[in-house]
Amino acid sequence: MKNKIDIISLFSGGGFLDLGFMNQGFQVNAAVEFHEAFVNAYNHGVKAYVKKSQKEVYKNGIINHADIASPLDATDSAVQNKLIADFRGVAGIIGGPPCQDFSVGGKNLGTEGKRGKLIFTYRDIVKQINPLFIFFENVAGLYRTKTHQNEFFNLKNELEKDYTLWYEIINALDYGIPQDRPRLALVGFRKDVVQKMIDGGYKFITEPFEGHQNELVFKWPTKTFVNAKSINWPKLWEFGSGVDEDEIKSIPARYAPLFINTAFNGLDSSIPNQNEHFNPYSDKFLRISEGDTTKKSFKRLHRYRYSPTVAYGNNEVHLHPTEARRLSVREALRIQSVPDQYILPPEISLTDKFKLISNGVPTKKAELIAKEIRRTIENYMALL
């Protein structure tokens, strides 16, 4: 990874997606975010991570962080024109437009909603800048919900005029991230890139392939777990009870990375953002059983199970497995696989911190996909 690959990031939030790409040698030349608190979080968190990370791309100065100068509205024509003028032909565009209007937990406004329209903003910027590759993420509802499928396929059909696309519902759980978080992921490479690779001997195959995976133009990361939700996970435990050893023994040892206990391992008050959580205000904090995530709100995580989707808005509350409180900011970041070197500043409200965390792309998943995108780009460049 001695050679950086230049990209821009749209709807950047706190930068969790960007971190995954940066770890794989992608230089974020511009990040676009509208919400001021998220801009402050991005600048503070990414800067802290780049400074403290021991990865070679940062230690050797290959990848650097540049602050977002000010909040920017990607729908503003002046902002778009500036991006187009400055970054036409950049290698890649990554981003996940806010997904609330396509979420089954939202109002299902689709592209009639203010946030839903942003998928078209993404499309318009891509078509004008014309990068080598694109990455797009959104809730599974954009693809699975009948009322939104046409909106997704309209987006797909527009992008396919210039790009060859791979899209799939990918669950973070499949990659060893302790969270049931299915999301629509879309990767596209410009058609001339794909044709050059096919001419060079690479295969464009979307079905299961028996040959060596590196022969493919692009492939999704290999899953760590398949059907992880189907195993015999522990049932409900009374809050404050001890460990049921018999239930734990029934879980194959290789599933330990999906335990909340594993995600929270080593956390103490000395770790930044660990002491930040909303104070208890209801006796429900003492009554909800460990592992009871069936209710719309007040879901208590289980020590020896994965978390439901990180979504802390709309009155959804996730409780610590063994303590009578909500999750801390750091615990939520851990579930999103965000490194501890990424630190959120104290001046941002807890509400904004949890909203930012809920909106983010798990960093580990982003990095795995970025690694495969980089493989394709490097193979393409070797053919030139």
N, C-alpha and C positions, 0 to 999 in steps of 0.2 A: 504493500500500500504506500509506496514511495510517491506515487502520483495522485494528487487529489482530483476529485471530480466535482465540478462546480454545479450547484443547484440553487433553486429558490424555494422557499417554504410559504405556502398560503394557509391562512386560518391556523396560525402556529400555536395558539394557546400557550401552555407553559413550556413547550419545546420537547415533550417526551419523544415524539416521532423524530424530531430533528436529532436528538441525542443518538438514537439508534443508527441513523444514517451517518452522522459525524464519526461514530466509533468505527465505521467501515471506510473511512477516508473520503467522505463527501463533505465538501466545504459549502456551508450555507452562506451564500453571498447576500441574500436579503430574506428577511422574515417579515411577514405581513400579519398583523394582529390588531383588532379594533378595540378590544376591551382594555382600558388603561391598567387595571390591576393585573391582568394577564401579561401585559407588556413588562410591567415591573417584575413579575415573577420570572418571566423568560430571561430577562437581563440578569437578574440576581442569581437564579438557579443554574443556568447554563454556564455563566461565568465562573461560579464556584466549582462546578463540576470540571470544567476544562482546566482550571488552575490546580485542582487536587488529584485528578485522575492520573493513574500510572500507565495508561495506555501510550504506546509509542507515538501514535499519531499526534498526541498533544505534547508529549515530552520533547519530541523532535521538531515541533513547530510546523508540522505538515498541515494540521487543521487548527484553526483559530476561531475565537468567538468575537462577533461584532454586535454591539448593542442595537436593539431596535430603537431608532432615534425618537420616534413618537408613534402613538396609535394611528393606524392607517385603515381606512375602509376599502376593502378590495372591490366593492361595487362602484366606487367613485371613478368616473372616467379619467380624471386627472391622475389618479394613482395608477390606474391601468396603463395609461399612456406612458407614464414614467417607467414602469416595469418593462413595458415593451421596448422602449427606447434603450434602456440600460442593459437588458438581458436577453434580447432576441438571439436565439441560437444557443442559449445556455444548455448544459448537458441534460438537466432534469428539473422537473417540477413535482414537488410532493405536497400533500395536504389532505385534510379531512374536514370538509365544510361542516359546521354545526348540524347535528343530526336530529334535534328534538322534533322537527316537523315530520320525520319519517319513523320515529320510534313508536313501538306499540304502547309504551307508557306515556306518550305525549298526546297531543290533540289531533294527530294524523292530518295536519293541514297540507302536507306534501308541498308541492311547488307553489301553492297558494299562500303559504306561510312565508314570513320574512326570511327565516333561516333556510327554508326549503329552496328558495330561489337561488341560493348561493352555489348550488351544483352547476347552474348555468354560468355563473361568474367564473367558476373554475374552468369550465369548458371554453369560455371566450378567451381567457388569458392563455390557456394552452394553445389554442388555435393561432393566436397572434405571435406568441413567442416561439412555438414550434421546436421544443426541445427534443433531444434524442429519446428520452424516456419520460414516463409519468407514473406516479403512484397516487392512488386515491383510496380513501377509506371512509366507510359510513356504516350506519346500523344495518343489521340484516333485513330490517323491515323495508328498506328501499328496494330490495330484490324479492323478498318473500311475500310481502303484503300485496294483494291484488290491486288495491287502490293506488299503489305506488310503482308497480312493475312497469307500467307504460312510461313513467317519468324516467326510470332507470334506463330502459331500452332506447328512449329518445336520446339520452345522454350517450349511451353506448354507440348508437348508430352514427351520431355526429363525430365522435372520436374515431370511429373505425374508418372514416374517410381518409385519415392520415396515419393511423396507428393500428398495429396488430395487438389485440388485447388478450389478456388472461384475467379471468375474474372468478372468484370463489368465496364461499362463506368459510372463513377461517376462525377457529375458536382458539383463544389464547391458551386454554387448558391443554390443547394438543401439543403445545410447545413447552410444557413444564412450568407454566405460569399459574399460580394457585387461584384461578378465577375463571368461572364459566362466563366467557365473554365472546359470543359469536359475532363477527363483524364481516361485512362485505369488503373484500380487498380487491383492488383492480390495479394491474400493472400493464403498461403499454409501451411498446417500442415502435419508433417510427418505421414505416413500411420499408424504406430504403435500407435501414439497419437490418431488419429481418431478412430481406432479400439477399443482401450481401452475405449474411451468415449462411443462408441456405445454399447459395452459390459456393460458399467455402466449405460445405460438407456438413454443416450442422442441421439438425432435424427439427422441424416444427410439428410437434405431436402433442395433442392435448389429452389423449387417452393414456391409460397405463402403458408403460414402455419397458420392454424387457432388456434393452441394451444399457450401456453405461449412461448414467444421468448427465454427465458432462458433455455428451454428444448433442444435447438439446439446446435450442436457442435460448429458452428460459424454462425454469422449473420452480415450483414452490418449494420452500424449505421442507426437508424430511421431518415428519412428525415424530415427536418423542413418545407420545401416547396415542393409542387409537381406542376410541370408545371408553375413555376413562370414567365417564359417568355411570357406566354399566356395572362396575364392580360393587361388591358388598360393603359400602361405606357405613360407618357407625350410625346408629339411630340416635334419637334424642336422649340427652343426658340431663338429669336435673341440675339446674344451675348451682355451682359450688360443690358438685360431687367430685369424687376422685375419678381415676382413669379405669375404664372397663377393659381390663387386659385381654379378655377373650375376644372382644370386638376388634381390638387393635391387631391381634395376631392374625385375624382373617384377611387383613389388607396386605397384599404382596409388598415387600420391602422397597421395590423399585418405584412405588407411588409416593414415597415419602416427600419428594420435592413439591407435591401438591398440598401438603399439610399446611394449615395456617400456622401451626407451631413452628414449622421449618421457616416459613416466611418471616416470623417474628423473632427468630433465634438471635440472641445477643443484644436485643434492644434494651436500653436502659435510659435513664434521665439525662445522660451525658450526650446522647445522640441528638443532633439538631432536629427540631420539629416533633420530637417524641412527646414532649410535655403539653402539646397543643391539642386540645379536644374540647368539645362542648360539655358543660357540666350537666350531670343528671338532674332531671326535674320531675320524674315520674316513678311510681313504684313498679312500672313495667321493667325497669332496669334490673329488678330483683326477681321478677316472676317468669321471664321468658326462658325457656329451656335452652341449653346449649345445643346448637344445631338446628333450632327451629327457624327456618328461613321461608316458611310457607306464607306468612302474612305480607301484606303490601308494605308495611312499615315495621320497625322494631324487629329486624332479623338478627338473631344472635349467631355468630359464626361458631363453627366447631373446631376444636384444636386439631383434630385428625381428619379434616376434610377441607376441600377448597371453598372459596368464597363465591357467593352469587355475584352477578355483574356489579362492578363498582359503579354505583349510581346514587349519589348522596343528595340529590335534589328532590323536589316534588314530595317532600315529607318522608322520603325513604331514609330510615335510620338503621345503620348497622352497628351492632353491639359487640364489645370485646367478649371472647369466649368465657373468660373466668373472672372478669372485673365488671362491676356495676357502672359501666360508662360506655359512651360511644368510642369508636376507634379514634386513635390519634392521627394527626396529619402524617406522621412518619409511617405508621402502620398501613395507612391507605396507600402511601407511595410505594411501600414494599409490595403490596398486593398488585400494584401496577408495574412491578419490576423496575422501578426507578432507582438508580444507585443512591446510596447515602450521601455521596459527595454533592449531589444536587440538593440545594437548601433553599427553602422558601423564606423570604424575609418576614420579620415580625410585624411590619406595618400593614401587611395585607390581612384583611378580615378572614376569620375562619370560614365564613360562608363562601367567599371567593376562592379560598384555598381548596375547599372540598368540591366546589363546582369545577374548578380547573382540573383537579385530579380525575373527576368523573368523566370529563370530556376527552381526556388524553388517550393516546395510543400506547399500549404497554411497550416500554423501551426495548425489552428483550425480543419481542415479536418483530418490532420495527427493524432491529439490527439483523435478525435472521433473514428477513426479506431483502434488506439492503445488501446483504452479502451476496445473495443470488443475483440481484440486479447488477452489482459490481462485476460478478463473474461474466455476465452477458456482455457488458460494456467492454471489459478487457479482451474478451474473445473477439469482439467486433473490431476493436482498435488494432488487434494483431493482424487482421486481414487487410488493413489499409496500406 
